[in-house]
Amino acid sequence: MKTHTRFLLTLVAICLFINQSSAQDSWTKKANFPGAGRAYASCFSIGGRAYVGGGDTANSNTSLPIINDFWEYNPDSNKWTRKANIPLSPRIGAICFSIGNKGFIGCGDGGNDFWEYDPAKNTWSRKADVPGSSRLYPVSFSIGSKGYTGMGFVWGVGNVLNDFWEYDTAANKWTRMANFPGVPKVYAIGFSIGNKGFAGTGIDSGFQTGVLTAYNDFWQYDPAKDKWTQKASIGNHGRYDAIGFGLANQGYIGFGFIDSTGIENDMWTYDTTANKWTQKSYCDTGYSVVGAFAFNIGNKGYVGSGQDVNGNFSNDFYQYTNHTSSINESKKQVDFEIYPNPGSGNFVLNSSSPIESYQVCDMSGKEIYKDVVNTIGNSIDVNLSLPDGLYLVRVISNKGTAVKKVLVAGN
């Protein structure tokens, strides 16, 4: 029987099924990033907290332009806390993603080493090196219990890559997957939504000669089939050095260089069902950067730091909210049961198709926990240790998603 911690993390990420409303999205200023202003930092989120570190601080008042400090952000208290330094030599443009309750950072402009971060212990552990030479400015994301990275260019050589790799946490092993089929790129964006990965934008090898060609193509990666599929392009202009993240069943890309004409501060959202991009609001605070860090916690996106048009590094940090009308039980795309319901804490999730992940949130939509299922099956035992009350449970399977309410009573 799984622990309540695993159940919470797994249920919460899924139960945030957001219905798009006509309300305007918004940007909210949060506590400034406390480290030196920087570009090309590494970041990931785990269990309601986010982690940011490393990057280029060349124009800031530090003794080293590239650093390896590491920070935790708590959205509940809106506070940053210093954590154990990243053990890589200071570097930028690294691989970064989270899997379960661990974070991972590797490669960048100084090596192909790869490290795991445990937030519970505030410790780093070295893992299997990323195959090949050091990879700079790649795309990276995680799906289930696997991490993925590809593209970028080779440090010190300049070769722009189109290879793609999968990292298995259980085996601590990298496996070569299908090459990215588009133009080999650097400064592209990658993120995951459910059981699919996405990658797009970026520039090709012409950046080495000063001939910048930016792209707006967008691709979906299916790990079950090891297959790439081209999707709708983003807007009418190429873009690079942008930010991106996934929220519920939508993807978000914004900021960065637009072709070679200047720095943007717009935001676009991608609907996976309609295969359509829609332009959202501009960040109207004057914050306009490239090389920013970005992540999501629950149903909120966060963007911070980066470099402005004058070459200055920012410490600004913003929360992005795509306002929603409500969080309700969704129309069933897959049948599942949770029983006994009501129950005192021990439940069974039983689905008509294999469960890949699940989440829990309270009735206001606030995330309690999120995680993925290591061993995919149609039935999962869970031990839900929560105060009495009504909660939302969202399940993702290979057939789709569904959300149901569960009543915890008798604790």
C-alpha positions, 0 to 999 in steps of 0.5 A: 500500500502506498504511503499517504505522501506519495498519494497526495503528490500524485493526486494533487497534480491531476485534480487541477482540471481547469476550465478556461474562462473569458476572464483575463489572465494576470501578472502579480509581483512576488518577492524578488529572487534573492540571489544575484540577477541572472540569466539561464538559471536551472529550475524545477518544482517539487511538491508545492515548492520551487528550486532555482540556481546557477546561471550567468550573472556577468553584469552583477556585483559578484566575484564569479559571472557564472555561479552555482548557488541554489534557492527554494521558493515557498508560494504560501509564504512568498519567501526564498530560502538558501539551500545547498549549492549545486555541486556542478562547477558553476555553469549555465544552460543546463538540463533540469527537471523533477521526477517524483520528489527529486530534482535533477540538473546536469550538463551545461557549459562545463561537463556532462555530469548529472546530479539528483537533489533531495529536498527532504535532506537538502543533499545532492547525489551524482548520477549517471553522466549524460551521454556524449559531450557537454550539452548547452541550452537543450530542451528538457522535461519529465514524463512519469518516472522518466526524464528527457533531454535533447537538442542544444549544442556542444560546448567548445565545439558549437555543433547544434544537435538533434539527438534525444535521450531518456533517463530512467531513475530506477535503472540510473541509465540513459537511453537514446530515443528517436531524434528530434525530426525538426531543424536541429536547434539551440535555445528552444523550449521544452515542457510536458503536459500529462503523458506527452512532451512538447518542444518548440521555438529556438534558433539553428546553427547560424547563430555561430556566424551571426546569421540568426534564424528563429523558428516558431515550429512546435512538436509533440513527443509520445514516449509510449511510441517514441514518436514526434508529431508536428503541431500548430506553430506558435504565432507568426514569428520565430522566437528563442531564449523564451520561457515555457511551462505546462499547466493542466491540459495547456502549454504556455510560451512567452518572452524571449527574442522575437526573430532578431527584432527585439525582446518580447514580454507576451504570453501564448497558450496552447490547447492540446485538444484543439491544437491551437495557440492563443495570445494572452496578456502582455506582462504590463509591468515593464518586465521584458527579458530573455533567458528567464527561469520559469516553472509552475506550482499547482495551477500558477506559472512563475517567471523570474530574473533574466536579462533585459534589452540593455544587458542588465540582469533582473531580480524580478519575480512574477506569478502568472495566473490564467483565471478560471471560472471553477474547478469541477468534476470533468466530463469523463474521458476515462472511467475510474472509481475511488472507494470506499467513498466516503472513507476514513483514509484507505482507498482504492483507485480502479480505472478502466485503463492503466493509471499513469498519474493522479492528484489531490486538491481541496475544493478551492483548487489549491494543490495538496500534492502531486506525483506519478505512478512508477508501476502503471496499473489499473488498480492502485491502493492508497492511504490518504491521511487528510483531515476530514473533508471533501477533496478532488481527485484527478486521474490521468490514464493513457485514455484520458483524464477524469476528476471525482470528489472523495469524502474523507470522514472518520479520522 
